Amino acid sequence: MSLLGAGVVLMTVTNMLPGLPLGLSPPLLVVSIGCCLSGPALMLWSAATSRGTPGN
């Protein structure tokens, strides 16, 4: 959930601050997309691996 939140915050910062240097905006966008994609993927992976453990 933290990665997903970080991705949303980075997207908001990228869109709301028009004065960002041109060299900083694309890397922030790439990082925010990566966070938004990896957050749910890690949550699904964690849920899938915890189902197979004994005692649950």
N, C-alpha and C positions, 0 to 999 in steps of 0.2 A: 504494500500500500504506500510505503514511503517513496518508492520509485515513481509510482503513478502520480503522486502529489507533486514530486519534484518536477516531473515532466510538464504538468499543468502550470506550475509556477513559472517555469522557464518559457513556456509558450506565451504566457501572459506578459512577462517582462519583454519578450522580443516584440510583441505587437503593441504594447502600450508606450514604449520608449522610442519615439521616432528619431531621437538624436544619437542612437547607437552607431558606432563606427561600422562602415560597410564590411570590414573584415571580421567583425564580431558576430554579426547577425546570422550568417549561415551556420557557423559551428554551434551556436546556441539552439538553432532550429533542429539540427541533426541530433544533438544531445537530448533535446526534449522529446523528439520522436522516438529515440532509442529508449528513453525512460518509460514513455507511455506504452511501448510494445513489450519491454522486458518485465515490467511490473506485473501485469496480468499473466504473462507466461510463467513467471516464477511462482505465482500463487497457484496456478493450475498444476505445475510440477510438484509443488509441495503437497497439495491435496492428493494427487495421484500416488505419491510415495508413502503418505501417511496411512492410506487405506489398507496397504498390505502388511502393516506391522501387527504382530499378535497383541492381543489385549485391548484393541480398540473396538 
